[in-house]
Amino acid sequence: MSTRATLGVWPMVGLLLVGCASGTDGTTATPATPGPAPGYAAAPDNSVQRVICQWHAEQTPDGRSIQVATYYLVDEQGRIIRRLKDSEVE
């Protein structure tokens, strides 16, 4: 490799090292950059949640069979997020 080619490589290596420097918080934005730092913007919560009712039969101590409702909070895909307490159901 010639000396001229070697001298041309070192400035590029220096630029790569300077370009990879980041702040202490892991971002590459400088304090003079306006707006939020990359990776810190809050995404809006556009999820849809619904309440579903699931009925099941229970046996009372005197032998009767009754239907009891259980309410669940589900996401837009129908996946159960959590069971609702009786006080949370309107």
C-alpha atoms as an extended CHARMM CRD file, in Angstrom:
* protein
*
        90  EXT
         1         1  MET       CA              0.0000000000        0.0000000000        0.0000000000  PROA      1               0.0000000000
         2         2  SER       CA              1.4130000000        3.3850000000       -0.9170000000  PROA      2               0.0000000000
         3         3  THR       CA              1.9860000000        6.2130000000        1.5330000000  PROA      3               0.0000000000
         4         4  ARG       CA             -0.5250000000        8.4110000000       -0.3100000000  PROA      4               0.0000000000
         5         5  ALA       CA             -3.2590000000        5.7600000000        0.0730000000  PROA      5               0.0000000000
         6         6  THR       CA             -2.4260000000        5.3040000000        3.7790000000  PROA      6               0.0000000000
         7         7  LEU       CA             -2.6280000000        9.0400000000        4.4200000000  PROA      7               0.0000000000
         8         8  GLY       CA             -6.0450000000        9.1360000000        2.7510000000  PROA      8               0.0000000000
         9         9  VAL       CA             -7.4270000000        6.3970000000        5.0270000000  PROA      9               0.0000000000
        10        10  TRP       CA             -6.6680000000        8.0370000000        8.3970000000  PROA      10              0.0000000000
        11        11  PRO       CA             -8.9160000000       11.0880000000        7.9380000000  PROA      11              0.0000000000
        12        12  MET       CA            -11.8100000000        8.7970000000        7.0300000000  PROA      12              0.0000000000
        13        13  VAL       CA            -11.1960000000        6.6890000000       10.1380000000  PROA      13              0.0000000000
        14        14  GLY       CA            -11.1680000000        9.8690000000       12.2220000000  PROA      14              0.0000000000
        15        15  LEU       CA            -14.4740000000       11.0050000000       10.7230000000  PROA      15              0.0000000000
        16        16  LEU       CA            -16.0590000000        7.6400000000       11.4470000000  PROA      16              0.0000000000
        17        17  LEU       CA            -14.9510000000        7.7750000000       15.0780000000  PROA      17              0.0000000000
        18        18  VAL       CA            -16.2100000000       11.3360000000       15.5430000000  PROA      18              0.0000000000
        19        19  GLY       CA            -19.5180000000       10.4930000000       13.8750000000  PROA      19              0.0000000000
        20        20  CYS       CA            -20.0940000000        7.5780000000       16.2540000000  PROA      20              0.0000000000
        21        21  ALA       CA            -19.7510000000        9.6600000000       19.4120000000  PROA      21              0.0000000000
        22        22  SER       CA            -22.9370000000        9.8380000000       21.4190000000  PROA      22              0.0000000000
        23        23  GLY       CA            -24.2020000000       11.6460000000       24.4670000000  PROA      23              0.0000000000
        24        24  THR       CA            -24.2350000000       10.2090000000       27.9650000000  PROA      24              0.0000000000
        25        25  ASP       CA            -27.9190000000        9.3300000000       27.6450000000  PROA      25              0.0000000000
        26        26  GLY       CA            -27.3360000000        7.1470000000       24.5720000000  PROA      26              0.0000000000
        27        27  THR       CA            -28.6470000000        9.6110000000       21.9830000000  PROA      27              0.0000000000
        28        28  THR       CA            -26.7400000000       11.2430000000       19.1640000000  PROA      28              0.0000000000
        29        29  ALA       CA            -28.5430000000       14.6020000000       19.3950000000  PROA      29              0.0000000000
        30        30  THR       CA            -26.6230000000       17.6380000000       20.6110000000  PROA      30              0.0000000000
        31        31  PRO       CA            -28.0080000000       19.9620000000       23.2940000000  PROA      31              0.0000000000
        32        32  ALA       CA            -28.3850000000       22.6770000000       20.6430000000  PROA      32              0.0000000000
        33        33  THR       CA            -30.7650000000       20.5270000000       18.5760000000  PROA      33              0.0000000000
        34        34  PRO       CA            -34.3620000000       21.7170000000       18.9970000000  PROA      34              0.0000000000
        35        35  GLY       CA            -37.1310000000       19.2620000000       19.7770000000  PROA      35              0.0000000000
        36        36  PRO       CA            -37.1030000000       15.9270000000       21.5600000000  PROA      36              0.0000000000
        37        37  ALA       CA            -34.0700000000       13.6800000000       21.3760000000  PROA      37              0.0000000000
        38        38  PRO       CA            -34.4040000000       10.6480000000       19.0840000000  PROA      38              0.0000000000
        39        39  GLY       CA            -36.1170000000        7.7550000000       20.8020000000  PROA      39              0.0000000000
        40        40  TYR       CA            -37.8530000000        9.8630000000       23.4330000000  PROA      40              0.0000000000
        41        41  ALA       CA            -41.0140000000       10.9380000000       21.5820000000  PROA      41              0.0000000000
        42        42  ALA       CA            -44.2200000000        9.6090000000       23.2090000000  PROA      42              0.0000000000
        43        43  ALA       CA            -46.4490000000        7.5920000000       20.9070000000  PROA      43              0.0000000000
        44        44  PRO       CA            -50.1990000000        8.2030000000       21.2660000000  PROA      44              0.0000000000
        45        45  ASP       CA            -52.2470000000        5.3450000000       22.6640000000  PROA      45              0.0000000000
        46        46  ASN       CA            -54.7490000000        4.5960000000       19.8980000000  PROA      46              0.0000000000
        47        47  SER       CA            -55.6660000000        1.1560000000       21.1770000000  PROA      47              0.0000000000
        48        48  VAL       CA            -59.3050000000        0.1240000000       21.3710000000  PROA      48              0.0000000000
        49        49  GLN       CA            -60.4800000000       -1.6410000000       24.5110000000  PROA      49              0.0000000000
        50        50  ARG       CA            -63.8400000000       -3.3060000000       24.9940000000  PROA      50              0.0000000000
        51        51  VAL       CA            -65.6500000000       -5.0600000000       27.8130000000  PROA      51              0.0000000000
        52        52  ILE       CA            -67.0060000000       -8.5170000000       27.1180000000  PROA      52              0.0000000000
        53        53  CYS       CA            -69.2720000000      -10.6770000000       29.2370000000  PROA      53              0.0000000000
        54        54  GLN       CA            -68.7520000000      -14.4200000000       29.5380000000  PROA      54              0.0000000000
        55        55  TRP       CA            -71.5030000000      -16.5170000000       31.1200000000  PROA      55              0.0000000000
        56        56  HSD       CA            -70.9350000000      -19.7580000000       32.9880000000  PROA      56              0.0000000000
        57        57  ALA       CA            -73.1290000000      -22.0610000000       35.0730000000  PROA      57              0.0000000000
        58        58  GLU       CA            -72.6370000000      -22.4570000000       38.8080000000  PROA      58              0.0000000000
        59        59  GLN       CA            -74.3520000000      -24.7990000000       41.2350000000  PROA      59              0.0000000000
        60        60  THR       CA            -75.9130000000      -23.2590000000       44.3590000000  PROA      60              0.0000000000
        61        61  PRO       CA            -75.7380000000      -25.0740000000       47.7290000000  PROA      61              0.0000000000
        62        62  ASP       CA            -79.4410000000      -26.0030000000       47.4370000000  PROA      62              0.0000000000
        63        63  GLY       CA            -78.8420000000      -27.7040000000       44.0500000000  PROA      63              0.0000000000
        64        64  ARG       CA            -80.0680000000      -25.0430000000       41.6300000000  PROA      64              0.0000000000
        65        65  SER       CA            -78.0400000000      -24.1750000000       38.5430000000  PROA      65              0.0000000000
        66        66  ILE       CA            -77.6270000000      -20.4410000000       37.8760000000  PROA      66              0.0000000000
        67        67  GLN       CA            -75.8940000000      -18.4260000000       35.1560000000  PROA      67              0.0000000000
        68        68  VAL       CA            -73.1490000000      -16.0630000000       36.3950000000  PROA      68              0.0000000000
        69        69  ALA       CA            -71.5390000000      -13.3330000000       34.3040000000  PROA      69              0.0000000000
        70        70  THR       CA            -67.7970000000      -12.6510000000       34.2930000000  PROA      70              0.0000000000
        71        71  TYR       CA            -66.6060000000       -9.4090000000       32.6790000000  PROA      71              0.0000000000
        72        72  TYR       CA            -63.2600000000       -9.0020000000       30.9310000000  PROA      72              0.0000000000
        73        73  LEU       CA            -61.4270000000       -6.0450000000       29.4220000000  PROA      73              0.0000000000
        74        74  VAL       CA            -60.1370000000       -7.0520000000       25.9660000000  PROA      74              0.0000000000
        75        75  ASP       CA            -57.9830000000       -5.3030000000       23.3510000000  PROA      75              0.0000000000
        76        76  GLU       CA            -58.8690000000       -4.6790000000       19.7080000000  PROA      76              0.0000000000
        77        77  GLN       CA            -57.7600000000       -8.2270000000       18.8110000000  PROA      77              0.0000000000
        78        78  GLY       CA            -60.0470000000       -9.8020000000       21.4270000000  PROA      78              0.0000000000
        79        79  ARG       CA            -57.1940000000      -10.7780000000       23.7490000000  PROA      79              0.0000000000
        80        80  ILE       CA            -58.0190000000      -10.5850000000       27.4430000000  PROA      80              0.0000000000
        81        81  ILE       CA            -56.1810000000       -7.7860000000       29.2330000000  PROA      81              0.0000000000
        82        82  ARG       CA            -57.6450000000       -8.4190000000       32.6810000000  PROA      82              0.0000000000
        83        83  ARG       CA            -60.7650000000       -9.5410000000       34.5440000000  PROA      83              0.0000000000
        84        84  LEU       CA            -62.9610000000       -6.7100000000       35.8220000000  PROA      84              0.0000000000
        85        85  LYS       CA            -64.1720000000       -6.5440000000       39.4060000000  PROA      85              0.0000000000
        86        86  ASP       CA            -67.9110000000       -6.3390000000       40.0310000000  PROA      86              0.0000000000
        87        87  SER       CA            -67.4780000000       -2.7460000000       41.2370000000  PROA      87              0.0000000000
        88        88  GLU       CA            -65.8890000000       -1.7690000000       37.8760000000  PROA      88              0.0000000000
        89        89  VAL       CA            -68.8480000000       -2.9570000000       35.7860000000  PROA      89              0.0000000000
        90        90  GLU       CA            -71.4760000000       -0.3270000000       35.1130000000  PROA      90              0.0000000000
